Amino acid sequence: MKAAASCCLADGGTCSMSRSGNVWHNAAMESFFSSLKTERIARKVYRTRDQARADAFDYIECFYNPKRRHSTLGYISPVEFERQAGLSKDGVY
């Protein structure tokens, strides 16, 4: 764990780690990666890392954010949530 923290700090990052036993710290990211794996990449074989990266980007920008409904947002998409909350920047996402 110390090695990861050192790398993070060396690259100008900020470490964020919860106390032992805090199960909610990483729940949002774990949920996202679970969705990414089951909805997009589990049934695919990528020839290159760039191909996998492009497909993950496509999933996030063309489906997950603009279209996929999220229970934590009242079953609307993140883009729609930001629009309703007035958080979008000139309607550009």
Buried (B, 14 or more C-beta within 10 A) or exposed (E): EEEEEEEBEEEEEEEEEEEEEEEEEEEEEEEEEEBBEEEBBEEEEEEEEEEBEEBBEEBBEEBBBEEBEBEEBEEBBBBBBBBEEEEBEEEEE
